[in-house]
Amino acid sequence: MSEKEMDRMLRIKTAGTLEVLNQSVHYNRYEATPYIALDELFKHYEITKDNRIVDVGCGKGRLSFYIHNHFQVPTIGIEMSGKLYQDALENLQSYDKTGKKSKGLITFERCLAEDYKIDTRDDVFYFFNPFSEQIFMKFVEHILDSVDEHKRSIDLILYYPTSAYLLFLETRTTFEFLREIKVPELYEQNENERFMIFHLPLMKLKIEREEPNTN
């Protein structure tokens, strides 16, 4: 089934790419995660109704609709672009015309990632390379601040991960590498077509910050 055919089945429009004029050069263009990649991810990564997934830079909301259709697990998509946010809301209306089946399970919020107030229920964060390393670092710090206040384990799911994201997580945080999931067919053509999953256990709650330069 093609991307557009899957969209049609879900009654949404998320296919294609879009360059969005951003106020900051730190934010990247919109592109939805391929459905075949999501299929592969959830063959190997289990989510439950106790989870609350945050799609950071959600675009038109594909991940939220996919997760609701398959698992009925609560998600929140955060998006800085007004156009993409409106597209996500229109997709929600089309996906659930009555507003009943997804009530309380699919939410979209328009804001910069660094301005998002992390909810105590948020415990799985999804990133498809939405912004620069600098913003990613700030966002992870916000996650850890939230965990300090409300103890819980956290998972980070990175699709098409950048070397800068990985280096930061591996060398400057207490997140532990959990699993790599390669997307068949796509990975053979491009080694970036993979998911890297990091986990923060309950006992590891602090980010490892660089020592101040005293010279």
SVG drawing of the C-alpha trace seen along z (x, -y; Angstrom):
<svg xmlns="http://www.w3.org/2000/svg" viewBox="-20 -35 63 42">
<polyline fill="none" stroke="black" stroke-width="0.4" points="0.0,0.0 1.4,-3.4 1.8,-6.4 -1.2,-8.1 -3.3,-4.9 -2.6,-4.6 -3.5,-8.2 -6.7,-7.7 -7.6,-4.7 -7.1,-6.8 -8.9,-9.8 -5.9,-12.1 -3.4,-13.9 0.2,-13.6 2.2,-12.5 4.9,-14.5 7.5,-17.0 7.1,-20.7 9.6,-23.6 8.1,-25.8 9.4,-29.3 10.5,-29.3 11.6,-32.2 14.6,-30.1 17.2,-28.3 17.3,-25.7 14.1,-24.0 14.0,-21.6 11.5,-21.0 8.4,-18.8 8.5,-15.2 6.4,-12.4 7.9,-9.1 7.2,-6.5 4.4,-4.1 6.6,-1.1 9.1,-2.5 6.3,-2.9 5.2,0.7 8.8,1.9 9.2,-0.2 6.1,1.2 7.0,4.8 9.9,4.4 8.9,1.7 5.9,2.1 3.8,-0.7 0.9,-0.4 -2.1,-2.4 -0.1,-3.6 2.3,-5.4 1.8,-9.0 3.8,-9.6 5.0,-13.1 5.7,-13.6 8.2,-16.5 7.7,-18.4 4.6,-16.4 3.9,-18.2 0.5,-17.0 0.1,-14.4 0.8,-11.1 2.3,-9.4 -0.6,-10.2 -3.2,-8.8 -1.1,-5.7 -0.8,-5.0 -4.4,-5.7 -5.5,-3.4 -3.3,-0.6 -3.1,-0.9 -5.5,-3.6 -2.6,-5.0 -2.7,-8.7 -0.4,-11.0 0.4,-14.7 1.9,-16.3 3.8,-19.6 4.4,-21.8 5.8,-25.3 4.4,-25.9 0.9,-27.5 0.2,-25.9 1.2,-22.4 -0.7,-22.8 -3.8,-23.7 -3.2,-20.7 -3.0,-18.4 -6.3,-19.8 -8.0,-19.3 -6.7,-15.8 -8.1,-15.1 -11.5,-16.4 -11.4,-14.2 -10.0,-11.2 -12.7,-11.4 -15.7,-13.3 -17.7,-12.6 -14.9,-13.6 -15.7,-10.6 -13.3,-7.8 -10.2,-9.8 -11.4,-12.1 -8.6,-12.6 -6.3,-10.4 -5.0,-12.7 -4.0,-16.2 -2.0,-18.8 -0.4,-21.9 1.2,-24.8 4.4,-25.9 8.2,-25.9 9.7,-22.7 11.7,-24.6 8.4,-26.3 6.5,-23.0 5.6,-22.3 6.3,-18.7 3.4,-16.8 4.0,-14.4 2.3,-11.7 4.8,-12.2 7.2,-9.2 7.9,-8.4 9.3,-11.1 9.6,-10.7 12.0,-12.7 12.3,-12.7 15.3,-15.1 13.0,-18.1 15.6,-20.7 19.2,-21.5 21.4,-19.9 21.2,-23.0 17.4,-22.8 17.5,-19.0 19.9,-19.5 17.6,-22.0 14.6,-19.8 16.3,-16.8 17.3,-19.0 13.6,-19.9 12.7,-16.2 15.2,-15.5 14.0,-18.5 10.5,-17.1 11.7,-13.6 13.5,-15.2 10.1,-16.5 8.0,-13.5 10.0,-10.3 9.4,-8.0 11.3,-6.1 11.6,-7.8 12.2,-6.5 13.5,-8.6 12.8,-7.3 15.0,-8.8 14.2,-8.2 16.9,-9.1 19.1,-10.0 21.9,-12.6 25.4,-11.9 25.1,-15.1 22.0,-13.8 23.6,-10.4 26.9,-11.9 25.1,-14.1 22.9,-11.3 25.8,-8.9 28.4,-11.2 26.6,-13.9 23.5,-12.2 22.6,-9.2 20.3,-7.8 21.2,-4.2 21.1,-2.9 18.3,-0.4 17.9,0.8 18.5,0.1 15.7,1.0 16.6,0.9 13.9,0.4 14.1,3.2 14.2,2.1 15.0,-1.5 18.1,-0.8 19.9,1.0 19.7,-2.2 20.4,-4.6 21.9,-3.7 20.1,-6.6 16.8,-4.7 16.7,-3.3 15.4,-4.0 17.7,-4.5 15.9,-4.1 17.3,-5.4 16.0,-4.6 16.3,-6.4 15.7,-4.1 14.0,-5.4 17.3,-5.4 19.2,-7.6 17.7,-11.0 20.4,-13.6 22.0,-14.9 25.8,-14.8 26.7,-18.4 30.1,-19.6 32.4,-20.8 32.7,-24.6 35.9,-26.0 37.9,-27.4 40.8,-28.6"/>
</svg>
